[in-house]
Amino acid sequence: MTTFAKSAAGATLGLAVIWAGAALAQDKVQLGVVSVNYNSPSIQIQTDAAVAAARERGWHVELFDGQGDQVATNNAAIAFIDRGFNAIINTASPNTQMSPVIAYANEKEVPFVSTFSGLVPGIVADIGSNNTADAAIAAMELVGRIDGQGHVVKLNWNVLPALRERDQGFRAVVDEYPSIKLTEIEVKVPGQVDDAYAQMTNLLLSNDDIAAVWVAWDELAAPVARAIEQAGKADQIFVASHDGIDEVVSLIRDGSPIAFTVAYNVPHMGVVAVDVTEAALKGEEPATRALTLRPCLVTREWAPAAGSAIDFGSCKLFSAD
């Protein structure tokens, strides 16, 4: 019989399940991985890394791509639990929209681990970054490049908790500069790439004063940069972003309008998610339920050489480093 650990105050954590090695003693641990938007590049990278790390341990892994459908994603996770799977990993699906899944996982004593999905009660841990702080760093870099004034466009999708946190960090900086005019765009998901391009194209047609664009994740950066280039304004407008996917790092290196991105070691996030899941199956709790990894600031000067990966052990995060 498994039991749940208790906090010092005596409240049931219902999180890291004490399996006493039972699950790991089976022929194979069965892991269900769910992602509401698997085809988004950074999400795909962390998901694939998690799947690979689990399979290297000899686990049986099944992946469900919700293709933008949160209800289908939730149903798939519940189905994994009903089929007797030992653990669930959720990659970048809003935990705030998965409360029934998390409650059911706790009821069935199935560890629920997530990446970039938000800290909520009932999970073992969420692995990501301090998005609020990272976005404040990016926003300060942006503000410094425009001397604290001018027209800035912000594109985001404020459903995913990590993206809401980035929004808050961005606003914490920009709101202190009254000479900045801010235009805020909520992109449509799914369809975010086409929508970002269309939204930016329309804004450029009606605004001659845009100085910079902040996008909450790299998937939006390339279409926004393309719209800027097609409008003939590549020398007038720069783009700031988050994630550090290879395509965007290459565009930064090659002199596109994308000036910098705050990069995350997303493959390592997937591996850490599996490490935390394995520990939970052994009855071991993480030190904190919000596990954060070190990011990097990738600029044209600091971009790794073509064919080289970002070195997260030695990279820089502040412009004066």
C-alpha positions as CSV (number, residue, x, y, z in Angstrom):
1,M,0.0,0.0,0.0
2,T,1.4,3.4,-0.9
3,T,1.2,6.5,1.2
4,F,1.5,10.2,0.6
5,A,4.1,12.3,2.3
6,K,2.9,15.0,4.7
7,S,4.1,18.6,5.0
8,A,5.4,19.9,8.3
9,A,2.0,21.5,8.9
10,G,0.4,18.1,8.3
11,A,-1.3,18.9,5.1
12,T,-1.4,16.1,2.6
13,L,1.0,16.9,-0.3
14,G,-0.4,14.2,-2.5
15,L,2.6,14.6,-4.7
16,A,5.6,12.4,-4.6
17,V,4.1,8.9,-4.2
18,I,6.0,6.5,-2.0
19,W,6.0,3.4,-4.1
20,A,8.5,1.4,-2.1
21,G,10.1,0.4,-5.3
22,A,7.0,-1.5,-6.5
23,A,6.6,0.2,-9.8
24,L,10.3,0.0,-10.6
25,A,10.4,-3.7,-9.7
26,Q,8.0,-4.4,-12.6
27,D,9.4,-5.6,-15.9
28,K,8.8,-2.1,-17.3
29,V,7.6,1.2,-15.9
30,Q,4.8,2.4,-18.1
31,L,5.0,6.2,-18.7
32,G,2.3,8.3,-20.4
33,V,3.5,11.6,-21.9
34,V,1.0,14.2,-22.9
35,S,1.4,17.5,-24.7
36,V,-1.4,19.8,-25.8
37,N,0.8,21.3,-28.5
38,Y,3.6,18.9,-29.3
39,N,4.4,20.4,-32.7
40,S,5.6,23.6,-31.2
41,P,9.4,23.4,-31.6
42,S,10.6,23.9,-28.0
43,I,7.8,21.7,-26.7
44,Q,8.7,19.0,-29.2
45,I,12.4,19.1,-28.1
46,Q,11.7,18.7,-24.4
47,T,9.1,16.0,-25.1
48,D,11.4,14.0,-27.3
49,A,14.2,14.3,-24.8
50,A,11.9,13.0,-22.0
51,V,10.7,10.1,-24.2
52,A,14.3,9.2,-25.1
53,A,15.5,9.4,-21.5
54,A,12.7,7.1,-20.3
55,R,13.2,4.6,-23.0
56,E,16.9,4.5,-22.2
57,R,15.9,3.3,-18.8
58,G,13.9,0.5,-20.4
59,W,10.5,2.1,-19.7
60,H,7.5,1.6,-22.0
61,V,6.5,5.1,-23.2
62,E,3.5,6.3,-25.1
63,L,3.1,9.9,-26.3
64,F,-0.2,11.8,-26.9
65,D,-0.2,15.0,-29.0
66,G,-3.3,17.0,-28.2
67,Q,-2.9,19.1,-31.4
68,G,-4.2,22.1,-29.5
69,D,-7.2,20.3,-27.9
70,Q,-6.9,20.5,-24.1
71,V,-9.9,18.3,-23.5
72,A,-8.4,15.5,-25.6
73,T,-5.1,15.9,-23.8
74,N,-6.8,15.5,-20.4
75,N,-8.8,12.5,-21.6
76,A,-5.6,10.9,-22.9
77,A,-3.9,11.3,-19.6
78,I,-6.8,9.9,-17.7
79,A,-6.9,7.0,-20.1
80,F,-3.2,6.3,-19.4
81,I,-4.0,6.1,-15.7
82,D,-7.0,3.8,-16.3
83,R,-4.7,1.5,-18.3
84,G,-2.5,1.1,-15.3
85,F,0.4,3.4,-16.3
86,N,2.8,4.1,-13.5
87,A,3.4,7.8,-14.1
88,I,2.4,10.8,-16.2
89,I,4.6,13.5,-17.7
90,N,2.9,16.6,-19.0
91,T,5.0,18.8,-21.3
92,A,3.8,22.4,-21.6
93,S,0.1,21.9,-21.2
94,P,-1.4,24.3,-18.7
95,N,-1.6,22.5,-15.3
96,T,-4.4,25.0,-14.4
97,Q,-6.5,23.3,-17.1
98,M,-5.6,19.8,-16.0
99,S,-7.0,19.8,-12.4
100,P,-9.2,16.8,-13.0
101,V,-6.2,14.8,-14.3
102,I,-4.0,15.8,-11.4
103,A,-6.8,14.9,-8.9
104,Y,-7.3,11.6,-10.5
105,A,-3.6,10.9,-10.6
106,N,-3.4,11.6,-6.9
107,E,-6.4,9.4,-6.2
108,K,-4.8,6.5,-8.1
109,E,-1.4,7.3,-6.6
110,V,0.2,8.0,-10.0
111,P,3.0,10.6,-10.0
112,F,2.3,13.6,-12.2
113,V,5.3,15.6,-13.3
114,S,5.3,18.5,-15.8
115,T,7.6,20.9,-17.7
116,F,6.8,24.5,-18.3
117,S,3.2,23.9,-17.2
118,G,2.9,25.9,-13.9
119,L,3.0,25.2,-10.2
120,V,-0.3,23.9,-8.9
121,P,-1.3,21.6,-6.0
122,G,-1.0,17.9,-6.5
123,I,2.0,17.6,-8.8
124,V,5.3,16.1,-8.0
125,A,7.1,19.0,-9.6
126,D,7.1,21.4,-12.6
127,I,10.5,21.8,-14.4
128,G,11.2,25.0,-16.2
129,S,12.8,28.4,-15.6
130,N,12.1,31.5,-13.5
131,N,10.1,32.9,-16.4
132,T,9.2,36.2,-14.6
133,A,12.8,37.0,-13.9
134,D,14.0,35.9,-17.4
135,A,11.4,38.1,-19.0
136,A,12.5,41.0,-16.9
137,I,16.0,40.5,-18.1
138,A,14.9,40.4,-21.7
139,A,12.7,43.4,-21.3
140,M,15.5,45.4,-19.7
141,E,17.7,44.5,-22.6
142,L,15.0,45.7,-25.0
143,V,14.4,48.9,-23.1
144,G,18.1,49.7,-23.1
145,R,18.3,49.4,-26.8
146,I,15.5,51.9,-27.4
147,D,16.6,54.3,-24.6
148,G,13.4,53.7,-22.8
149,Q,11.1,55.3,-25.4
150,G,9.2,54.4,-28.5
151,H,6.6,52.1,-29.8
152,V,6.9,48.4,-28.7
153,V,4.8,45.5,-29.8
154,K,4.2,42.5,-27.6
155,L,2.9,39.2,-28.8
156,N,1.9,36.4,-26.4
157,W,-0.6,33.7,-25.6
158,N,-1.6,34.1,-22.0
159,V,-3.0,30.7,-21.4
160,L,0.2,28.7,-20.6
161,P,1.4,29.7,-17.1
162,A,5.0,30.0,-18.2
163,L,3.9,32.6,-20.8
164,R,1.8,34.5,-18.3
165,E,4.9,34.7,-16.0
166,R,7.0,36.0,-18.9
167,D,4.2,38.6,-19.6
168,Q,4.4,39.7,-16.0
169,G,8.2,40.0,-16.0
170,F,8.0,42.0,-19.2
171,R,5.4,44.4,-17.9
172,A,7.2,44.9,-14.6
173,V,10.0,46.5,-16.5
174,V,8.2,48.3,-19.4
175,D,5.5,49.8,-17.2
176,E,8.2,51.9,-15.5
177,Y,8.9,53.7,-18.8
178,P,6.0,56.1,-19.6
179,S,7.6,57.1,-22.9
180,I,7.1,53.6,-24.2
181,K,3.9,53.1,-26.2
182,L,2.9,49.4,-25.9
183,T,0.7,47.5,-28.4
184,E,-0.3,44.1,-27.0
185,I,-1.4,41.2,-29.3
186,E,-2.9,37.9,-28.1
187,V,-2.0,35.4,-30.8
188,K,-4.3,32.5,-31.7
189,V,-3.2,29.0,-30.7
190,P,-3.1,26.7,-32.6
191,G,-2.2,28.6,-35.8
192,Q,0.2,30.8,-33.9
193,V,2.8,31.1,-36.7
194,D,0.4,32.3,-39.4
195,D,-1.4,34.5,-36.9
196,A,1.8,36.2,-35.7
197,Y,2.9,36.9,-39.3
198,A,-0.5,38.3,-40.2
199,Q,-0.8,40.4,-37.1
200,M,2.7,41.8,-37.5
201,T,2.1,42.5,-41.2
202,N,-1.1,44.4,-40.4
203,L,0.6,46.4,-37.7
204,L,3.4,47.5,-40.0
205,L,1.0,48.7,-42.6
206,S,-0.7,51.0,-40.1
207,N,2.2,52.0,-37.8
208,D,5.4,53.8,-39.0
209,D,6.9,54.2,-35.5
210,I,7.4,50.6,-34.2
211,A,10.9,50.3,-32.7
212,A,10.9,46.8,-31.2
213,V,8.9,43.7,-30.9
214,W,8.8,41.3,-27.9
215,V,7.5,37.8,-28.5
216,A,7.0,35.4,-25.6
217,W,8.4,32.4,-27.4
218,D,10.7,31.7,-30.3
219,E,8.1,30.1,-32.6
220,L,6.7,33.6,-33.1
221,A,10.0,35.3,-33.7
222,A,10.7,34.0,-37.2
223,P,7.3,34.9,-38.7
224,V,7.5,38.4,-37.1
225,A,11.0,38.9,-38.5
226,R,9.8,37.8,-41.9
227,A,7.0,40.4,-41.8
228,I,9.5,43.1,-40.8
229,E,11.9,42.2,-43.6
230,Q,9.1,42.1,-46.2
231,A,8.0,45.6,-45.0
232,G,11.6,46.8,-45.7
233,K,12.1,47.7,-42.0
234,A,14.8,45.2,-41.0
235,D,17.2,48.1,-40.1
236,Q,14.5,49.9,-38.0
237,I,12.9,47.2,-35.9
238,F,14.4,44.5,-33.8
239,V,12.8,41.4,-32.2
240,A,13.4,40.0,-28.7
241,S,12.3,36.5,-27.8
242,H,12.5,33.5,-25.5
243,D,13.4,29.8,-25.9
244,G,16.7,29.5,-27.9
245,I,15.6,27.0,-30.6
246,D,18.1,26.4,-33.3
247,E,16.2,28.2,-36.0
248,V,16.1,31.4,-34.0
249,V,19.7,31.2,-32.9
250,S,20.7,30.8,-36.5
251,L,18.7,33.9,-37.5
252,I,20.3,35.9,-34.7
253,R,23.7,34.8,-35.8
254,D,23.0,35.6,-39.5
255,G,21.9,39.2,-38.8
256,S,18.1,38.9,-39.0
257,P,15.8,41.4,-37.2
258,I,15.9,39.0,-34.2
259,A,18.4,40.7,-31.9
260,F,18.4,38.3,-29.0
261,T,16.5,35.5,-27.2
262,V,16.6,34.2,-23.7
263,A,17.5,30.5,-24.3
264,Y,16.5,27.5,-22.2
265,N,18.1,24.1,-22.0
266,V,14.8,22.5,-23.1
267,P,16.3,19.0,-23.8
268,H,17.6,18.9,-20.2
269,M,14.2,19.8,-18.9
270,G,12.8,16.6,-20.5
271,V,15.6,14.6,-18.9
272,V,15.1,16.2,-15.5
273,A,11.4,15.4,-15.8
274,V,12.2,11.7,-16.1
275,D,14.8,11.9,-13.3
276,V,12.1,13.4,-11.0
277,T,9.5,10.8,-12.1
278,E,12.0,8.0,-11.4
279,A,12.7,9.4,-8.0
280,A,9.0,9.8,-7.2
281,L,8.4,6.1,-8.1
282,K,11.1,5.3,-5.5
283,G,9.3,7.5,-2.9
284,E,11.8,10.4,-3.1
285,E,10.5,14.0,-3.2
286,P,12.2,16.9,-4.9
287,A,13.5,19.7,-2.7
288,T,11.0,22.1,-4.3
289,R,7.9,21.6,-6.5
290,A,9.2,24.4,-8.8
291,L,12.4,23.2,-10.3
292,T,14.2,25.9,-12.4
293,L,17.1,25.6,-14.8
294,R,19.6,28.3,-15.8
295,P,18.9,30.3,-19.0
296,C,21.2,32.2,-21.3
297,L,21.0,35.4,-23.2
298,V,21.8,34.8,-26.8
299,T,22.8,37.9,-28.8
300,R,24.5,38.2,-32.2
301,E,27.8,38.6,-30.3
302,W,27.2,35.6,-28.0
303,A,25.5,33.2,-30.4
304,P,27.3,29.8,-30.7
305,A,29.1,29.0,-33.9
306,A,27.1,27.2,-36.6
307,G,26.8,23.6,-35.7
308,S,27.5,24.2,-32.0
309,A,25.1,24.0,-29.2
310,I,24.6,26.6,-26.5
311,D,26.9,25.9,-23.5
312,F,24.5,26.5,-20.6
313,G,27.4,26.0,-18.2
314,S,29.3,29.0,-19.3
315,C,26.9,31.2,-21.2
316,K,26.0,34.8,-20.3
317,L,22.7,36.2,-19.1
318,F,23.4,39.9,-18.6
319,S,24.6,42.3,-21.3
320,A,27.6,43.6,-19.2
321,D,29.0,40.1,-18.5
